[in-house]
Amino acid sequence: MTQIIVYSTGVCPYCDKAKDLLKRKGLAYQEMRVDTDQAKREEMLQKTNNARTVPQIFIGETHVGGYTDLYELEQAGKLDELVS
């Protein structure tokens, strides 16, 4: 299965929504807390071309974006093919 990374903070409703969507689909993900780990924040900024909002979601090498982008992939039926 493709690795999923969710860059998030502890107080972020959109992060929670993204993680809930992934859980409902039975998809495992690795959470990177950028509010408690400055190195992870720098990593996120570098990988996203300085996107500062969370969540920032990666599926494999693909930068999905935030929760809305993830939700739109799911609604379009494209999330399953991206994770397979």
MARSEFI-45726 format. One record per residue: x, y, z of N, C-alpha, C, CB in turn. Coordinates in steps of 0.001 Angstrom, whole numbers. Atoms other than C-alpha are relative to their C-alpha. Glycine has a CB too. Layout:
BEGIN
      n.x      n.y      n.z     ca.x     ca.y     ca.z      c.x      c.y      c.z     cb.x     cb.y     cb.z
        X        Y        Z        X        Y        Z        X        Y        Z        X        Y        Z
...
This chain:
BEGIN
      n.x      n.y      n.z     ca.x     ca.y     ca.z      c.x      c.y      c.z     cb.x     cb.y     cb.z
      847    -1188        0        0        0        0      888     1246        0     -961        1     1229
     -728    -1259      109     1146     3542     -737       29      717     1343     -634      899    -1071
     -134     -731    -1256     2441     5571     2203     -785     1307      -64     1485      279      311
      752    -1244     -117      171     8408     3330      566      777     1177    -1534     -267      182
     -511     -875    -1056     1580    11330     5327     -936     1186      132     1458      472     -301
      850    -1151     -292     -578    13963     7001      778      925      929    -1368     -438      644
     -616    -1026     -838     1204    17071     8265    -1147      746      676      932      983     -842
     1133     -548     -738    -1012    18483    11007      454      742     1250     -968    -1111      379
     -213     -568    -1331    -1342    20366    14271    -1030     -616      937     -110     1570      -13
      894      585     -987    -3084    19384    17481    -1373      640       45      617       87     1338
     1271     -719      -44    -5834    21989    17155     -348      420    -1424       74     1245      961
      278     -267     1409    -7025    21744    13568    -1189     -851     -435     1252     -294     -889
     1172      787      389   -10568    20715    12615      132     -628    -1391    -1231      872       41
     -158      584     1330    -9599    20164     8975      971    -1179       19      486     1059     -988
     -892     1148     -183    -6752    17890    10064     -807    -1188      507     1155      340      988
      841     1063     -549    -9266    15893    12104     -906     -589    -1073     -842      530     1166
      876      483     1075   -11632    15666     9116      778     -865     -986     -654     1184     -739
     -813      777      933    -8845    14455     6845      351    -1367      588     1281      767     -361
     -355     1267     -647    -7724    11809     9341    -1216     -895      130      617      251     1379
     1235      785      -94   -11342    10708     9860     -358     -626    -1344    -1157      878      493
      294      541     1333   -11862    10302     6108      913    -1185     -305      163     1095    -1083
     -944     1082      248    -8725     8186     5841     -327    -1220      860     1432      471      271
      360     1112     -898    -9759     6077     8860    -1243     -722     -498     -231      513     1433
     1236      618      497   -13270     5496     7448      273     -892    -1206    -1027     1079     -371
     -363      798     1168   -11646     4162     4278      956    -1148      357      636      894    -1058
     -903     1053     -428    -9397     1884     6338     1430      214     -443     -479    -1304     -507
    -1348     -319      480    -6259     3673     5170      899      425     1159      -55     1113    -1067
     -981     -359    -1020    -3231     3836     7433      756     1235     -471      981    -1182      286
     -752    -1211      327    -1374     7135     7575      978      292     1120     -948     1207     -229
     -983     -452     -983     1579     8660     9335     -262     1486      232     1489     -264     -486
      256    -1402     -334      864    11911    11156     1296      672      422    -1060      119     1122
    -1167     -811     -343     3573    14554    11343     -507     1284      632      895      298    -1259
      478    -1175     -719     2812    17163    13991      988     1150     -176     -204     -319     1499
     -888    -1129      269     4276    20463    12805      -45     1048     1108     -365      641    -1323
       64     -945    -1115     3225    22330    15960      921     -407     1147    -1431      115      504
     -874      475    -1079     5450    20214    18197     1397     -377     -474     -628    -1186      675
    -1286      412      552     8354    19459    15862      397      958    -1123      -62    -1467     -519
     -427    -1016      975    10069    22350    14068      636     -629    -1236      987      970      648
     -616      674     1147    12025    19949    11868    -1067     -508     -966      887    -1167      471
     1105      468      847     8742    18465    10591     -664     1177     -705    -1043     -777      840
      555    -1198      644     7416    21990     9908      882      413    -1180     -124     1169     1022
     -928     -360     1075    10535    22771     7865      -87    -1001    -1155     1444       65      537
      147     1039     1020    10179    19459     6030    -1266      244     -823      -43    -1405      652
     1263     -278      687     6538    20296     5204      139     1203     -924    -1125      243     1018
     -169    -1208      806     7441    23768     3976      824     -287    -1252      669     1105      827
     -864      328     1128    10172    22380     1751     -738     -862    -1029     1260     -725      490
      697      911      910     7977    19613      281    -1188      650     -700     -470    -1214      757
     1224     -603      541     5011    21930     -371      241     1359     -645    -1028      144     1096
     -313    -1319      553     6807    24984    -1748     -553     1112      898     -572      134    -1427
      342     -976    -1043     6145    26917     1492    -1482      127      327      498     1320     -401
     1390      -20     -456     2487    26020     2070        6      -52     1527     -825    -1200     -608
      -40     -111    -1456     1866    27026     5685    -1256     -510      689      224     1422      385
     1237      475     -609    -1667    25734     6218       54    -1506      204    -1210      379     -864
      122     1433     -246    -2512    22323     7608    -1467     -389     -126      562     -383     1406
     -975     1037      271    -3264    19663     6845      635      160    -1376     -648    -1359      116
     -633      202     1304     -842    19027     4024      146    -1512     -123     1415      768     -134
      109     1449      135    -1402    15513     2722      791     -469    -1215    -1478     -430     -118
     -759      644     1067      921    13339      668     -418    -1455      -91     1529      120      243
      250     1410      258       10    10025     -898     1111     -445     -936    -1443     -256     -618
    -1214      325      742     3231     8444    -2027      769     1285     -229     -326     -709    -1352
     -725    -1230      344     5115    11204    -3829     -939     1124     -438     1009     -283    -1106
      976     -978      465     1892    13032    -4755     -439      914     1129    -1210     -699     -606
      490     -984     -962     1118    16229    -2864    -1473      234     -314      829     1349      -62
     1447     -120      201    -2667    16067    -2524     -454     1414      322     -765    -1020      872
      423    -1316     -471    -3010    19369     -663     -634     -137     1366     -984      658     -991
      674       13    -1294    -5430    19928     2201    -1213     -906       21     -409     1389      378
     1179      848     -171    -8644    18352     3430     -952      118    -1182     -727      362     1288
      941     -196     1100   -10809    19872      695      464     -754    -1244     -161     1498     -312
     -555      717     1157    -8498    18449    -1963     -173    -1513      171     1500      349     -189
      173     1424     -287    -8604    15008     -303    -1458     -402     -179      475     -331     1430
     1434      268      101   -12406    15148      -55     -433      -20    -1471     -808     1064      789
      354      -51     1423   -12702    16124    -3734      509    -1232     -745      567     1273     -645
     -505     1244      595   -10500    13175    -4723     -934    -1162      312     1422     -310      511
      900     1074     -422   -12773    10865    -2755    -1329       93     -749     -239       60     1525
     1280     -192      681   -15946    12337    -4271       96     -334    -1491     -479     1439      181
     -202      280     1419   -14510    11980    -7784      365    -1464     -260     1085      904     -552
     -357     1399      152   -13631     8323    -7114     1456     -225     -346     -848     -618    -1038
    -1403       94      385    -9930     8993    -7603      936     -347     1167      434     1298     -617
     -860      276    -1150    -8640     8448    -4063      445    -1457       19     -726      343     1302
     -351     1429      -35    -8756     4655    -4295     1114     -334     -975    -1222     -853     -312
    -1059      313      968    -6639     4560    -7437     1315      650      387     -405      453    -1399
    -1231     -669     -431    -4145     7005    -5929      704     -799     1098     -310     1423      498
     -612      752    -1101    -3587     4801    -2861      357    -1434     -366     -926      -13     1178
     -284     1404      349    -3422     1489    -4727     1332     -151     -714    -1112     -563     -876
